Amino acid sequence: MVSARLTIDPQFSIGPVNPRLFGSFIEHLGRCVYDGIYEPGHPNADASGFRTDVIELVRELGVSAIRYPGGNFVSGFRWEDSVGPRDQRPRRLDLAWHSTESNEVGLHEFSSWLEKVGSELMLAVNLGTRGTEEALDLLEYTNIRSGTDLSERRVANGRDEPFRIKMWCLGNEMDGPWQLGHRSAEDYGKLASQTAKAMRQLDPSVELVVCGSSNAQMPTFGEWERVVLTHTYDDVDYISCHAYYEEKNGDLASFLASASNMDRFIESVVATADHVKAVNGSTKTINVSFDEWNVWYNERFEKVDKIAGIDNWPTAPRLLEDAYSVADAVVVGNLLISLLKHADRVTSASLAQLVNVIAPIMTEPGGPAWRQTTFFPFALTSRFAKGNALDVRLEAEAYTTDVYGEVPLIDAVATFDAATGTTAVFLVNRSQTEEADVTVDVTALKGSIVLDAQTLSDADVYAKNTLDQPDRVGLTKNKTVAVRDGFLGITLPPVSWTAVHLG
């Protein structure tokens, strides 16, 4: 049996857990919006056409903020298309996903949906085919109360009060050659700085995210961050990180260690940001918005799902609809652990995406909605992880992976909420064959008791929840957990994710 030890002490604080860490992402891509959150003819649709069964699942998931409307989609998006009378909105070609966008759901409709699910709007502006002027127009439309052309246009479109959007993304993945308006770091940094300065002149309270690298494997990674931040350091609050993981060539051992790569990615970006801070002699600290992260079987998309053809522009096609396994869910839970371990600098994150498209929630047109395996670790982490993230001083055996080298078999993090006196411990066992016996020193918590302990695992690590078997995989109570004489003991099954809630 694998063994590990860790210590929980509220004095070992990493930093406060920002609620925005449990954000998500909705892009006009595939069936995320249409037939996802919005299906007017569905038996569960409300008066606005939104599926109430999906709304209930999003609330259960505990999503705090949602990035919108892209993604690659935003780099060709004209925001004006998405407001005003629906019957006058134009249908447009979306070059990013080779689809047709009806603009039936736009800014007003999406904002009303956010009010139903209780999430904050994180809005992206188009710096691909557009620029500073259009970003200013959108900001005026959304955040100025009245008395100007664009604010009065919003009022005429049915919204008296401003949207008061705080968090804004300055474009999307501008380092990627696939992106409309792709630019060099130098050119993008200048445009982002110019746009940020202008937006702050209009609304000084906005929080701005500048584009980091699309992933850590980009040939310009590191240098891109340095150059972009050299131009924008005083103008923005966040730099973005994007990362997707998938099992390749049957290498489950490496896939289960994906969070070790996320750790290094975050630490590299933080080091680069702090380098620019030092060079600038600044007292300001730039944080990380990890606003795209998930398991995504991108190789399958490139080979099977990709749409082509000059006369082939479907509306809401089935794209990126990955069915997630137990192993995928364990990795997602581990990526959440990684985000919490860097809570001092990662203060916003978005699981990409929310419904149907590489998502924790799936729907069938006219039919049910169900939870994918990845739903469970996100929902429990967003519910339990409050207060401060803690450094747990983990001691664990290691194993060797082909991709990431030597990696601990056990990964863990904890949070402590002083307001309620509750503690949460999140644990992953990466071993494919062995149970793990974990001992947790909780003497500093002074008499804590176990309120709940849930584990995600299965004898078949590739088991999935599907339309035919929507409840095949779920959480089970971990009955091995016990606290004696200031020490918590628990056994973790192979390839598993576990959350323990103490009070």
C-alpha positions in Angstrom: 0.0 0.0 0.0 1.1 3.5 -0.8 1.6 5.8 2.2 1.6 9.6 2.6 1.7 12.1 5.5 0.6 15.7 5.6 0.1 18.4 8.2 -2.8 20.9 8.4 -2.1 24.1 10.3 -4.0 27.4 9.6 -0.7 29.2 10.1 0.7 27.6 6.9 -1.4 29.9 4.8 -0.8 30.2 1.0 -3.4 32.9 0.5 -7.2 33.5 0.5 -9.4 31.5 -1.9 -11.0 33.9 -4.2 -14.5 32.9 -5.2 -13.6 33.6 -8.8 -11.3 30.6 -8.7 -14.5 28.5 -9.4 -15.5 30.3 -12.6 -16.4 28.7 -15.9 -16.6 29.6 -19.6 -19.4 29.8 -22.2 -18.5 30.4 -25.8 -20.7 30.6 -28.8 -19.3 27.2 -29.9 -21.1 24.0 -30.8 -24.1 23.4 -28.6 -22.9 25.3 -25.5 -25.4 28.1 -26.0 -28.0 26.7 -28.4 -29.4 23.4 -27.3 -27.2 23.8 -24.2 -28.3 26.6 -21.8 -31.0 27.8 -24.3 -33.6 25.7 -26.0 -37.0 27.5 -26.2 -39.0 24.4 -27.3 -37.8 22.2 -24.4 -40.3 21.0 -21.8 -38.1 22.6 -19.1 -37.6 25.9 -20.8 -38.6 29.0 -19.0 -40.4 32.0 -20.5 -37.0 33.3 -21.9 -36.2 30.0 -23.5 -33.5 28.9 -21.0 -33.5 25.3 -19.7 -34.4 25.3 -16.0 -32.8 21.8 -15.5 -29.5 23.3 -16.7 -29.9 26.3 -14.5 -30.3 24.0 -11.5 -27.2 22.0 -12.4 -25.1 25.2 -12.9 -26.2 26.4 -9.4 -25.3 23.0 -8.0 -21.9 23.2 -9.6 -21.3 26.4 -7.8 -19.9 28.5 -10.6 -18.9 32.0 -9.5 -18.1 33.9 -12.7 -18.5 33.0 -16.4 -16.2 34.2 -19.2 -18.1 35.1 -22.4 -18.5 35.1 -25.4 -15.2 33.5 -26.3 -12.7 32.1 -26.8 -11.7 32.0 -30.4 -15.2 33.2 -31.3 -14.6 36.6 -29.9 -11.8 37.5 -32.3 -14.3 37.8 -35.1 -17.3 39.0 -33.0 -19.2 42.3 -33.6 -20.8 43.0 -30.2 -23.5 45.2 -31.8 -24.9 42.1 -33.5 -25.9 40.7 -30.1 -28.1 43.6 -28.9 -31.4 45.2 -30.0 -34.5 43.5 -31.4 -33.9 39.8 -32.1 -35.7 39.8 -35.4 -33.2 42.5 -36.6 -30.0 40.8 -35.5 -27.9 39.6 -38.4 -26.8 36.0 -38.9 -23.0 35.9 -39.2 -20.4 33.3 -40.2 -18.2 32.3 -37.3 -14.8 31.6 -38.8 -13.3 30.2 -35.6 -15.5 27.2 -35.5 -16.8 27.2 -39.1 -20.4 27.7 -38.0 -23.3 30.1 -38.4 -24.1 32.4 -35.4 -27.8 33.5 -35.2 -27.2 36.0 -32.4 -30.5 34.9 -30.9 -28.8 34.9 -27.5 -26.8 38.0 -27.0 -25.5 40.3 -24.2 -28.9 41.1 -22.6 -30.2 37.5 -22.7 -26.9 36.1 -21.4 -26.8 38.6 -18.5 -30.4 37.7 -17.6 -29.4 34.0 -17.5 -26.4 34.8 -15.3 -28.8 36.4 -12.8 -30.8 33.2 -12.7 -27.7 31.1 -12.0 -26.1 33.6 -9.6 -22.8 34.2 -11.5 -20.7 37.2 -12.4 -20.1 38.2 -16.0 -16.5 38.2 -17.3 -16.6 39.8 -20.7 -14.0 39.5 -23.5 -13.5 42.2 -26.1 -12.4 41.6 -29.7 -8.8 42.6 -30.3 -8.5 40.3 -33.3 -10.5 42.0 -36.1 -11.3 45.1 -34.0 -9.6 47.4 -31.5 -9.7 50.1 -28.9 -12.6 52.1 -30.3 -14.9 49.1 -30.3 -13.8 48.1 -26.8 -14.7 51.6 -25.6 -18.1 51.5 -27.3 -18.9 48.2 -25.6 -17.7 49.5 -22.2 -19.9 52.6 -22.6 -22.9 50.5 -23.6 -22.5 48.2 -20.5 -21.3 50.4 -17.7 -22.4 54.1 -18.3 -25.8 54.7 -16.6 -27.4 57.0 -19.2 -27.1 60.3 -21.2 -24.8 59.1 -24.1 -25.7 57.6 -27.4 -24.6 54.0 -26.5 -25.9 54.0 -22.9 -29.3 55.3 -24.1 -29.3 52.6 -26.8 -28.9 50.0 -23.9 -31.9 51.7 -22.2 -33.9 51.5 -25.4 -33.0 47.8 -25.6 -34.7 47.2 -22.3 -32.0 47.6 -19.7 -32.3 50.8 -17.6 -29.5 49.9 -15.1 -25.9 49.4 -16.4 -24.5 45.9 -16.4 -21.6 47.1 -14.2 -19.2 44.6 -15.6 -15.9 44.5 -13.6 -13.7 41.9 -15.3 -12.7 42.3 -18.9 -10.4 40.1 -21.2 -8.3 42.0 -23.7 -8.8 39.6 -26.6 -8.1 35.9 -26.6 -5.0 33.7 -27.3 -3.4 36.4 -29.5 -0.2 34.4 -29.7 -2.0 31.6 -31.6 -1.6 31.5 -35.4 -5.2 30.1 -35.5 -6.5 33.3 -34.0 -8.1 35.9 -36.2 -5.9 39.0 -35.9 -3.0 37.0 -34.6 -0.2 39.4 -33.7 3.4 39.4 -32.4 3.9 39.9 -28.6 5.2 43.4 -29.4 2.2 44.4 -31.5 -0.3 42.8 -29.2 1.3 44.4 -26.1 1.1 47.9 -27.6 -2.6 47.4 -28.6 -3.5 45.9 -25.3 -1.8 48.8 -23.4 -3.6 51.4 -25.5 -7.0 49.7 -25.1 -6.5 49.2 -21.3 -5.5 52.9 -20.8 -8.6 54.0 -22.8 -10.9 51.7 -20.9 -9.6 53.0 -17.6 -10.2 56.6 -18.7 -13.9 55.7 -19.1 -14.2 53.4 -16.1 -11.3 53.3 -13.7 -12.8 50.5 -11.7 -12.5 47.8 -14.4 -10.2 44.8 -13.8 -8.3 43.8 -17.0 -6.8 40.5 -18.2 -4.1 40.6 -20.8 -3.5 37.5 -22.9 -0.7 35.2 -21.9 0.4 32.2 -23.9 -2.3 29.9 -25.3 -0.3 27.0 -23.6 3.1 26.3 -22.2 4.1 24.4 -25.3 3.9 27.5 -27.5 7.4 28.3 -29.0 7.1 31.9 -27.7 6.0 30.9 -24.2 7.8 32.9 -21.5 9.1 35.5 -23.9 5.5 36.3 -24.9 4.6 37.0 -21.3 7.8 39.1 -20.8 7.2 41.3 -23.8 3.4 41.7 -23.3 3.8 42.6 -19.7 6.7 45.0 -20.4 4.1 47.0 -22.4 1.1 46.5 -20.2 2.3 46.0 -16.6 0.9 49.3 -15.2 -2.3 49.0 -17.2 -3.7 45.5 -16.3 -4.5 43.4 -13.3 -4.1 39.8 -14.6 -2.3 37.8 -17.2 -4.1 34.8 -18.5 -3.0 31.1 -18.6 -4.7 28.4 -20.8 -4.0 24.7 -20.5 -5.8 21.5 -21.7 -4.8 17.9 -20.9 -5.6 14.6 -22.5 -4.5 11.0 -22.2 -2.2 10.2 -25.2 -1.1 6.8 -26.5 -2.5 5.0 -23.5 -0.1 6.7 -21.2 -2.4 6.9 -18.2 0.5 7.4 -15.7 1.6 10.7 -17.3 -2.0 11.8 -17.8 -2.7 11.4 -14.1 0.3 13.6 -13.4 -1.1 16.5 -15.5 -1.4 18.8 -12.5 2.4 18.8 -12.0 2.6 20.5 -15.4 0.0 23.0 -14.3 2.1 23.7 -11.2 5.1 24.5 -13.3 3.1 26.5 -15.8 1.7 28.8 -13.1 5.1 29.2 -11.4 6.8 30.1 -14.7 4.3 32.8 -15.5 4.4 34.2 -12.0 8.3 34.3 -12.2 8.1 36.1 -15.5 5.5 38.6 -14.1 7.7 39.2 -11.1 10.7 39.7 -13.3 8.9 42.5 -15.2 7.8 43.9 -11.8 11.4 44.1 -10.7 12.7 45.6 -13.9 10.0 48.3 -13.7 10.6 49.0 -10.1 6.9 48.5 -9.5 5.1 47.9 -6.2 2.1 46.4 -8.1 1.7 42.6 -8.4 0.1 41.0 -11.4 -2.0 37.9 -10.7 -3.0 35.0 -12.9 -6.4 34.5 -14.5 -6.3 30.8 -15.5 -9.3 31.4 -17.7 -9.2 28.3 -19.8 -8.4 24.9 -18.2 -9.8 21.4 -18.5 -9.4 17.9 -20.0 -9.9 18.2 -23.8 -9.4 15.4 -26.3 -8.2 17.9 -28.9 -6.6 15.3 -31.1 -10.0 13.8 -31.8 -11.4 17.3 -32.7 -8.6 17.8 -35.2 -9.2 14.4 -36.8 -12.9 13.9 -36.6 -15.0 16.9 -35.6 -13.4 19.8 -37.5 -15.8 21.4 -40.0 -14.7 22.5 -43.5 -16.2 23.6 -46.8 -17.2 26.9 -48.3 -20.9 26.0 -48.3 -20.9 24.1 -44.9 -21.7 26.5 -42.0 -24.0 24.6 -39.6 -25.8 26.2 -36.7 -24.9 24.8 -33.3 -23.2 21.6 -34.5 -22.1 18.9 -32.2 -18.5 19.9 -31.5 -16.0 19.0 -28.7 -18.6 16.9 -26.9 -16.1 14.8 -25.0 -17.6 12.1 -22.7 -15.5 12.1 -19.5 -14.2 9.1 -17.7 -13.3 8.5 -14.0 -9.7 9.1 -14.9 -10.6 12.4 -16.5 -12.5 13.5 -13.4 -9.6 12.6 -11.1 -7.3 14.8 -13.3 -9.9 17.6 -13.2 -10.0 17.3 -9.4 -6.2 17.3 -9.3 -6.1 20.5 -11.5 -8.4 22.1 -8.9 -5.8 21.1 -6.2 -3.1 22.8 -8.3 -5.2 26.1 -8.6 -5.7 26.1 -4.8 -2.0 25.5 -4.2 -1.4 28.8 -6.0 -4.3 30.7 -4.5 -1.9 33.6 -3.6 -1.4 34.4 -7.3 -4.2 32.5 -9.2 -7.2 34.6 -8.1 -9.5 33.8 -11.1 -10.0 30.7 -13.2 -12.5 29.4 -15.7 -13.3 25.8 -16.4 -13.7 25.6 -20.1 -16.5 25.0 -20.9 -19.8 24.7 -19.0 -22.4 22.9 -21.1 -22.0 20.2 -23.8 -18.6 21.5 -25.1 -15.8 19.8 -23.1 -18.2 20.3 -20.2 -19.3 19.0 -16.8 -23.0 19.3 -17.9 -24.5 17.5 -20.9 -27.9 17.9 -22.5 -29.9 16.2 -25.2 -32.3 18.3 -27.3 -35.8 17.7 -26.0 -34.4 15.3 -23.5 -32.5 15.2 -20.2 -29.5 17.0 -18.8 -26.9 15.1 -16.7 -23.7 15.4 -14.8 -20.5 14.2 -16.3 -17.9 12.7 -14.1 -16.0 16.0 -14.0 -19.0 17.7 -12.4 -18.4 16.0 -9.0 -14.9 17.3 -8.0 -15.7 20.8 -9.2 -19.0 21.0 -7.3 -17.6 19.6 -4.1 -14.4 21.8 -4.3 -16.4 25.0 -5.0 -18.7 24.1 -2.0 -16.0 23.2 0.6 -12.9 25.4 -0.4 -13.5 28.5 1.7 -11.2 30.9 3.6 -7.5 30.4 3.1 -5.6 27.7 1.1 -3.0 25.9 3.2 0.4 24.5 2.5 0.0 20.9 3.8 3.7 19.9 3.8 3.1 16.7 2.0 5.4 13.7 2.3 4.6 11.0 -0.4 6.2 8.3 -2.4 7.0 9.1 -6.1 6.6 7.4 -9.4 8.2 8.0 -12.8 6.3 9.2 -15.8 7.4 9.4 -19.4 6.2 13.0 -19.9 6.7 14.7 -16.5 9.5 12.8 -14.9 9.2 11.9 -11.2 5.9 12.9 -9.6 4.4 12.2 -6.2 1.8 9.4 -6.1 -0.4 11.5 -3.8 -1.3 15.2 -4.2 -3.1 17.2 -1.7 -4.2 20.7 -0.5 -6.4 22.0 2.3 -8.4 25.1 3.0 -9.4 26.6 6.4 -12.3 29.0 6.9 -11.8 30.9 10.2 -15.3 32.4 9.9 -17.0 28.9 10.2 -14.1 26.9 11.8 -14.4 24.4 8.9 -11.5 22.8 7.0 -11.5 21.0 3.7 -8.8 18.5 2.5 -8.6 17.5 -1.1 -6.6 14.4 -2.1 -5.7 12.5 -5.2 -4.2 9.0 -5.5 -2.4 8.6 -8.8 -1.5 5.0 -8.4 -3.2 2.7 -10.8 -2.9 -0.4 -8.7 -2.4 0.5 -5.0 -4.6 1.9 -2.3 -3.0 4.8 -0.4 -3.0 5.1 3.4 -2.8 8.8 4.2 -2.2 10.2 7.7 -3.1 13.8 8.3 -1.8 15.7 11.4 -4.8 17.8 12.5 -3.6 18.7 16.0 -3.6 22.4 15.2 -7.3 22.2 14.4 -8.1 21.3 18.0 -10.7 18.6 18.1 -12.0 18.6 14.6 -14.6 16.0 13.6 -15.4 14.7 10.2 -18.5 16.3 8.7 -18.3 14.5 5.3 -15.9 12.5 3.2 -16.6 11.7 -0.5 -14.5 9.8 -3.0 -14.7 9.5 -6.8 -13.3 6.2 -8.0 -14.4 3.1 -9.9 -13.0 -0.3 -10.7 -13.2 0.8 -14.3 -11.2 4.0 -14.6 -12.8 4.6 -18.0 -16.4 4.4 -16.8 -18.5 7.4 -18.0 -21.9 9.0 -17.5 -23.8 9.0 -20.8 -27.3 9.6 -22.1 -28.1 5.9 -21.7 -26.4 5.7 -18.3 -26.4 9.2 -16.8 -25.7 7.9 -13.2 -23.1 5.3 -13.9 -20.4 7.2 -12.0 -20.8 9.3 -8.9 -19.4 10.1 -5.5 -19.4 7.6 -2.6 -18.9 8.1 1.1 -15.4 7.2 2.2 -16.0 5.1 5.3 -12.3 4.6 6.1 -11.9 8.1 7.4 -11.4 8.6 11.2 -9.8 11.1 13.6 -8.0 9.8 16.6 -5.6 11.7 19.0 -5.1 14.6 16.6 -4.5 12.5 13.5 -6.9 11.8 10.6 -6.5 8.6 8.8 -8.0 7.7 5.4 -7.6 5.2 2.7 -7.7 6.3 -1.0 -8.6 3.8 -3.7 -6.4 3.6 -6.8 -7.0 6.5 -9.4 -9.2 8.5 -7.1 -10.1 12.0 -5.9 -11.4 12.6 -2.4 -12.7 15.6 -0.4 -12.9 15.5 3.4 -14.8 18.2 5.2 -14.0 18.9 8.9 -15.7 21.0 11.5 
